[in-house]
Amino acid sequence: MLPCSSQENSLFNVLACYAKLAPDVSYCQGMNFFAGMILIGVDFDEVVAFAILVQLMSDQGGFRNMYTNSLQMLYSLADEV
């Protein structure tokens, strides 16, 4: 198995921390793209990326609803395309 890069470790750390913070959401497939873009935007600063992810996944940010209730909102968005 190949060793993980520090950027992959950063992505894992941010997503693992969010999964512990929000066990009702935990980790859903596709969140890695979301968190990865945040990490790129903040030059892989895990603390800042985690804070931004938490805000975007909050009720104010609205993205949390895409990943709860068996992904119903995400599927409804896909149906509209």
C-alpha positions in Angstrom: 0.0 0.0 0.0 1.3 3.5 -0.9 1.8 6.0 1.9 -0.7 8.8 2.1 0.4 12.3 1.2 0.1 15.1 3.7 -2.8 16.5 1.7 -4.7 13.2 1.9 -4.0 13.1 5.6 -5.4 16.7 5.9 -8.6 15.6 4.0 -9.0 12.5 6.2 -8.4 14.6 9.4 -11.0 17.2 8.5 -13.6 14.6 7.5 -13.0 12.4 10.5 -13.3 15.4 12.9 -16.6 16.4 11.2 -17.9 12.8 11.5 -17.2 12.8 15.2 -18.8 16.3 15.6 -22.0 15.3 13.7 -22.6 11.6 14.2 -26.1 11.9 12.6 -24.4 13.0 9.4 -21.1 11.2 9.9 -19.4 10.8 6.5 -21.3 10.4 3.2 -19.8 9.7 -0.1 -19.1 12.9 -2.0 -18.2 15.0 1.1 -14.5 14.5 0.2 -15.0 16.7 -2.9 -16.6 19.4 -0.8 -14.0 19.3 2.0 -11.2 18.9 -0.6 -12.1 22.2 -2.3 -12.2 24.0 1.0 -8.8 22.6 1.9 -7.4 23.8 -1.5 -8.9 27.3 -0.9 -7.2 27.6 2.5 -3.9 26.2 1.5 -4.5 22.9 3.5 -4.9 24.6 6.8 -6.9 21.9 8.6 -8.3 24.0 11.4 -9.6 26.7 9.1 -11.0 24.1 6.6 -12.8 22.3 9.5 -14.3 25.6 10.8 -15.5 26.5 7.3 -17.0 23.0 6.8 -18.8 23.2 10.1 -20.3 26.5 9.1 -21.4 25.4 5.7 -22.9 22.2 7.1 -24.8 24.1 9.7 -28.4 25.1 9.4 -27.3 28.6 8.2 -25.1 27.1 5.5 -27.7 24.6 4.5 -25.5 21.9 3.0 -26.2 19.6 6.0 -29.7 18.9 4.6 -28.2 17.2 1.5 -26.5 14.6 3.7 -29.3 13.8 6.2 -32.6 11.8 5.9 -31.1 9.2 3.7 -29.8 11.8 1.2 -33.4 12.7 0.1 -32.5 16.3 -0.7 -29.5 15.3 -2.7 -31.6 12.8 -4.7 -34.3 15.4 -5.3 -31.7 17.8 -6.7 -30.5 15.1 -9.0 -34.1 14.5 -10.2 -34.4 18.1 -11.2 -31.4 17.9 -13.6 
